[in-house]
Amino acid sequence: MNYPKLVKQDKCKTDIRVVLYSENISEDGEPEIIFDKNLKCNWQDSAKQVLNDKKQIVLLTGTALFCGDIAPDIVVISAGFIEVFGEKRNIYKGAKCRNPDNTVNYTRLDLE
């Protein structure tokens, strides 16, 4: 069965660089890069102030939506960063939003 695309490719017009880290650490103690590509996304700006466990204010700054699965070889997107509009922003949550047949409909990256 074909499911409708919730994030259409023709609506993904913002240039973005996505770098994803693995769960492993390199010999130098730095995160191991497993994905580094320039892509197009549907960019949604947002801002929200919340208190973290250390009583600091954290500003959440946006969401990048991609048509389909941007990294099919990676099971879980847990860490990394993006570069958009000349700014570097950290990924705090990644999701592969799935159809009922378990195929990936779209990928969502929430950024801080």
SESE-715655 format. One record per residue: residue number from 1; x, y, z of N, C-alpha, C in turn; residue in one letter. Coordinates in nm, 2 decimals, decimal comma. Atoms other than C-alpha are relative to their C-alpha. Layout:
REM SESE-715655
SITE   resi      n.x      n.y      n.z     ca.x     ca.y     ca.z      c.x      c.y      c.z   resn
SITE    NUM        X        Y        Z        X        Y        Z        X        Y        Z      A
...
END
This chain:
REM SESE-715655
SITE   resi      n.x      n.y      n.z     ca.x     ca.y     ca.z      c.x      c.y      c.z   resn
SITE      1     0,08    -0,12     0,00     0,00     0,00     0,00     0,09     0,12     0,00      M
SITE      2    -0,07    -0,13     0,00     0,12     0,35    -0,08    -0,06     0,10     0,10      N
SITE      3     0,04    -0,10    -0,09     0,10     0,60     0,20     0,03     0,14    -0,05      Y
SITE      4    -0,03    -0,13     0,04     0,08     0,97     0,14     0,12     0,06     0,07      P
SITE      5    -0,11    -0,06    -0,06     0,40     1,16     0,19    -0,04     0,12     0,08      K
SITE      6     0,04    -0,11    -0,08     0,35     1,40     0,48     0,09     0,12    -0,01      L
SITE      7    -0,09    -0,10     0,03     0,66     1,60     0,40     0,04    -0,02    -0,15      V
SITE      8    -0,02     0,02     0,15     0,67     1,65     0,02     0,14     0,06    -0,04      K
SITE      9    -0,13    -0,03     0,05     1,01     1,67    -0,16     0,00     0,14    -0,06      Q
SITE     10     0,01    -0,14     0,06     0,90     1,99    -0,35    -0,01     0,11     0,10      D
SITE     11     0,01    -0,10    -0,11     0,84     2,17    -0,02     0,13     0,01     0,08      K
SITE     12    -0,13     0,00    -0,07     1,20     2,09     0,10     0,09     0,09    -0,08      C
SITE     13    -0,07    -0,09     0,08     1,38     2,40    -0,02     0,12     0,07     0,07      K
SITE     14    -0,11    -0,06    -0,08     1,62     2,50     0,26     0,12    -0,08     0,00      T
SITE     15    -0,12     0,07     0,00     1,98     2,41     0,22     0,05    -0,03     0,14      D
SITE     16    -0,04     0,04    -0,14     2,11     2,22     0,53     0,11    -0,10    -0,01      I
SITE     17    -0,10     0,10    -0,02     2,42     2,03     0,63    -0,03    -0,08     0,12      R
SITE     18     0,03     0,09    -0,11     2,35     1,73     0,85     0,12    -0,09     0,03      V
SITE     19    -0,11     0,08    -0,05     2,62     1,56     1,06    -0,05    -0,08     0,11      V
SITE     20     0,05     0,09    -0,11     2,52     1,26     1,27     0,12    -0,08     0,06      L
SITE     21    -0,10     0,07    -0,08     2,73     1,09     1,54    -0,05    -0,14     0,03      Y
SITE     22     0,04     0,14    -0,05     2,74     0,72     1,63     0,00     0,00     0,15      S
SITE     23     0,00     0,01    -0,14     2,71     0,60     1,98     0,14    -0,02     0,06      E
SITE     24    -0,14     0,02    -0,04     3,08     0,53     1,98     0,08     0,13     0,01      N
SITE     25    -0,09    -0,11    -0,01     3,37     0,76     2,06     0,13    -0,04    -0,07      I
SITE     26    -0,13     0,03     0,07     3,69     0,78     1,85     0,11    -0,01     0,10      S
SITE     27    -0,12     0,02    -0,08     4,04     0,71     1,98     0,04     0,13     0,07      E
SITE     28    -0,04    -0,13    -0,05     4,08     1,09     2,04    -0,11     0,05     0,11      D
SITE     29     0,10    -0,04    -0,10     3,77     1,10     2,27    -0,11     0,09    -0,06      G
SITE     30     0,10    -0,08     0,07     3,56     1,28     2,01    -0,11    -0,09    -0,06      E
SITE     31     0,11     0,08     0,06     3,22     1,17     1,87     0,04    -0,05    -0,14      P
SITE     32    -0,03     0,06     0,12     3,25     0,94     1,57    -0,11     0,04    -0,11      E
SITE     33     0,09    -0,04     0,11     3,09     1,09     1,25    -0,03    -0,12    -0,09      I
SITE     34     0,05     0,11     0,09     2,88     0,83     1,06    -0,08     0,05    -0,12      I
SITE     35     0,08    -0,06     0,11     2,68     1,07     0,83     0,03     0,15    -0,01      F
SITE     36    -0,03    -0,14     0,02     2,77     1,40     0,68    -0,04     0,03    -0,15      D
SITE     37     0,05    -0,03     0,14     2,57     1,53     0,38    -0,07     0,14     0,00      K
SITE     38     0,07    -0,12     0,03     2,43     1,85     0,23    -0,13    -0,04    -0,06      N
SITE     39     0,14     0,04     0,04     2,05     1,81     0,19    -0,09     0,12    -0,01      L
SITE     40     0,11    -0,10     0,00     1,73     2,01     0,14    -0,10    -0,05     0,10      K
SITE     41     0,10     0,03    -0,10     1,47     2,03     0,42    -0,11     0,10     0,00      C
SITE     42     0,11    -0,10    -0,03     1,15     2,20     0,52     0,04     0,05     0,14      N
SITE     43    -0,05    -0,06    -0,12     1,28     2,43     0,79    -0,11     0,07     0,08      W
SITE     44     0,10    -0,06    -0,09     1,05     2,54     1,08     0,07     0,06     0,12      Q
SITE     45    -0,06    -0,07    -0,12     1,18     2,81     1,32    -0,09    -0,01     0,12      D
SITE     46     0,08     0,00    -0,13     1,07     2,79     1,68     0,09     0,04     0,11      S
SITE     47    -0,08    -0,04    -0,11     1,18     2,92     2,01    -0,09    -0,03     0,13      A
SITE     48     0,07     0,04    -0,12     1,09     2,80     2,36     0,11     0,00     0,11      K
SITE     49    -0,10     0,00    -0,11     1,26     2,86     2,69    -0,05    -0,10     0,11      Q
SITE     50     0,04     0,10    -0,10     1,26     2,58     2,94     0,12    -0,01     0,10      V
SITE     51    -0,10     0,02    -0,10     1,45     2,50     3,26     0,05    -0,15    -0,01      L
SITE     52    -0,06     0,14     0,00     1,69     2,20     3,25     0,02    -0,04     0,14      N
SITE     53    -0,03     0,05    -0,14     1,80     1,99     3,55     0,09     0,09     0,08      D
SITE     54    -0,09    -0,08    -0,07     2,06     2,25     3,64    -0,05     0,15     0,01      K
SITE     55     0,08    -0,13    -0,01     1,80     2,54     3,64     0,06     0,10    -0,09      K
SITE     56    -0,05    -0,09     0,10     1,95     2,69     3,33    -0,11     0,01    -0,11      Q
SITE     57     0,10    -0,02     0,11     1,73     2,83     3,04     0,07    -0,05    -0,13      I
SITE     58    -0,04     0,05     0,13     1,77     2,64     2,72    -0,09     0,05    -0,11      V
SITE     59     0,08    -0,06     0,11     1,65     2,79     2,39    -0,01    -0,11    -0,11      L
SITE     60     0,02     0,10     0,11     1,51     2,53     2,14    -0,03     0,08    -0,12      L
SITE     61     0,00    -0,10     0,11     1,55     2,68     1,80    -0,06    -0,04    -0,13      T
SITE     62     0,05     0,03     0,13     1,40     2,48     1,52    -0,02    -0,15    -0,02      G
SITE     63     0,02     0,14     0,04     1,29     2,17     1,34     0,03    -0,01    -0,15      T
SITE     64    -0,03     0,03     0,14     1,42     2,02     1,01    -0,08    -0,12    -0,03      A
SITE     65     0,08     0,11     0,05     1,18     1,80     0,82     0,05    -0,05    -0,13      L
SITE     66    -0,06     0,05     0,13     1,30     1,57     0,54    -0,10    -0,11    -0,05      F
SITE     67     0,08     0,10     0,07     1,10     1,36     0,29     0,07    -0,13     0,01      C
SITE     68    -0,06     0,14    -0,01     1,17     0,99     0,36     0,11    -0,01     0,10      G
SITE     69    -0,10     0,04    -0,09     1,46     0,84     0,54     0,14     0,06    -0,05      D
SITE     70    -0,13    -0,07     0,04     1,78     1,06     0,52     0,12    -0,10     0,02      I
SITE     71    -0,11     0,09    -0,03     2,00     0,78     0,67    -0,05    -0,14     0,02      A
SITE     72     0,06     0,13    -0,01     1,86     0,44     0,60     0,09    -0,11     0,08      P
SITE     73    -0,09     0,10    -0,07     2,17     0,26     0,74     0,01     0,03     0,15      D
SITE     74    -0,01    -0,04    -0,14     2,14     0,44     1,08    -0,14    -0,03     0,06      I
SITE     75     0,13     0,04    -0,06     1,87     0,28     1,30    -0,06     0,11     0,09      V
SITE     76     0,05    -0,10    -0,09     1,84     0,56     1,56     0,09     0,13    -0,02      V
SITE     77    -0,08    -0,13     0,01     1,94     0,93     1,52    -0,01     0,06     0,14      I
SITE     78    -0,01    -0,04    -0,14     2,06     1,03     1,87     0,08     0,12     0,02      S
SITE     79    -0,08    -0,12    -0,03     2,32     1,30     1,83     0,07     0,05    -0,13      A
SITE     80    -0,06    -0,06     0,11     2,49     1,53     1,59    -0,03     0,15    -0,01      G
SITE     81     0,03    -0,15     0,02     2,45     1,89     1,45    -0,04     0,02    -0,14      F
SITE     82     0,04    -0,05     0,14     2,32     2,08     1,15     0,06     0,14    -0,02      I
SITE     83    -0,03    -0,13     0,03     2,43     2,39     0,98    -0,10     0,05    -0,10      E
SITE     84     0,11    -0,06     0,08     2,15     2,61     0,84     0,01     0,15     0,02      V
SITE     85    -0,01    -0,15     0,01     2,16     2,98     0,74     0,13     0,05     0,07      F
SITE     86    -0,13    -0,04    -0,06     2,53     3,00     0,85     0,02    -0,03     0,14      G
SITE     87    -0,01     0,03    -0,14     2,46     2,88     1,20     0,01    -0,15     0,03      E
SITE     88    -0,01     0,14    -0,04     2,55     2,55     1,37    -0,09    -0,02     0,12      K
SITE     89     0,10     0,03    -0,11     2,28     2,40     1,59     0,01    -0,15     0,03      R
SITE     90    -0,01     0,14    -0,04     2,29     2,08     1,79    -0,13    -0,07    -0,01      N
SITE     91     0,12     0,09     0,00     2,04     1,79     1,74    -0,02    -0,05     0,14      I
SITE     92     0,03     0,06    -0,13     1,87     1,71     2,06    -0,10    -0,12    -0,01      Y
SITE     93     0,09     0,11     0,02     1,62     1,47     1,92    -0,02    -0,03    -0,15      K
SITE     94     0,03     0,04     0,13     1,58     1,28     1,60    -0,10    -0,11    -0,01      G
SITE     95     0,10     0,10     0,01     1,29     1,07     1,48    -0,02    -0,04    -0,15      A
SITE     96     0,04     0,05     0,13     1,21     0,85     1,18    -0,15    -0,03     0,02      K
SITE     97     0,15     0,01    -0,01     0,83     0,89     1,15    -0,04    -0,11    -0,10      C
SITE     98     0,03     0,12     0,08     0,70     0,56     1,02    -0,15    -0,01    -0,04      R
SITE     99     0,13     0,04     0,05     0,40     0,44     0,82    -0,04    -0,13     0,08      N
SITE    100     0,04     0,12    -0,06     0,19     0,15     0,95     0,07    -0,13    -0,04      P
SITE    101    -0,07     0,12     0,05     0,39    -0,09     0,73     0,15     0,01     0,04      D
SITE    102    -0,13    -0,02    -0,05     0,71     0,03     0,91     0,10     0,07    -0,09      N
SITE    103    -0,08    -0,08     0,08     0,85     0,23     0,62     0,01     0,14     0,05      T
SITE    104    -0,01    -0,13    -0,06     0,98     0,57     0,70    -0,07     0,10    -0,09      V
SITE    105     0,07    -0,10     0,08     0,75     0,85     0,58     0,08     0,13     0,00      N
SITE    106    -0,09    -0,12     0,00     0,97     1,14     0,69     0,09     0,00     0,12      Y
SITE    107    -0,09    -0,01    -0,11     1,26     1,23     0,92    -0,01     0,13     0,06      T
SITE    108     0,01    -0,13    -0,07     1,24     1,50     1,18     0,12     0,01     0,10      R
SITE    109    -0,11    -0,03    -0,09     1,54     1,66     1,36    -0,04     0,13     0,08      L
SITE    110     0,03    -0,12    -0,09     1,46     1,89     1,66     0,14     0,05     0,05      D
SITE    111    -0,13    -0,06    -0,02     1,74     2,13     1,73     0,00     0,10     0,11      L
SITE    112    -0,01    -0,10    -0,11     1,87     2,35     2,01     0,11     0,09    -0,03      E
END
